[in-house]
Amino acid sequence: MAAKWIEFLTGSLEQKKQYRQYKARINALPEPYGAVAKATERYLMYSGFPTEGDVMMTMLGDFADLWDRAAADGTPVRDIVGDDPVEFAETFAAAYDATQWIDKERARLKRAIADAEEGEQK
C-alpha cells in the first residue's frame, strides 16, 4: 500500500531504476560514442521526450542498444547520425508515437489565445 502511495507522488520506482541503468550504460560507452550519445540525448531532452514514462523508457533502452551495438561493431558515429544529426534525433524520437511535453505547451498557447480572443468579444 505504501509503495503505491509513494509511486503516486514520485512516479514509477521501476522506471527510476531503469533510467539509472540507462544512464550507466551511456556513461560506460567508449569515446566518441559516449559523447555523441550524450549530445543526442541532450537534444532529445530539450526537443521533445515522450511524456509517458513507459514510452520514454522503451525509447531510451533502444537508444542505449543502438550505441552499444555501434561501439561493439566499431561503426563510425557519422554512419549512425548521418549528415544531419538533428534530423537523426528527430526521426529517432518520431518512431515512438507518444505525446511530447511540447505538445502540452502548444495546446496551452492555443487555449490562451482562444481565451484572450473570447475576452475581446465580450
Buried (B, 14 or more C-beta within 10 A) or exposed (E): EEEEEEBEEEEEEEBBEBBEEBBEBBEEBEEEBBEBBBBBBEBBEEBBBBBBBEBBBBBBBEBBEBBBEBBEEEBEBEEBBEEEBEEBBBEBBEEBEBEBBEEEEEEEEEEEEEEEEEEEEE
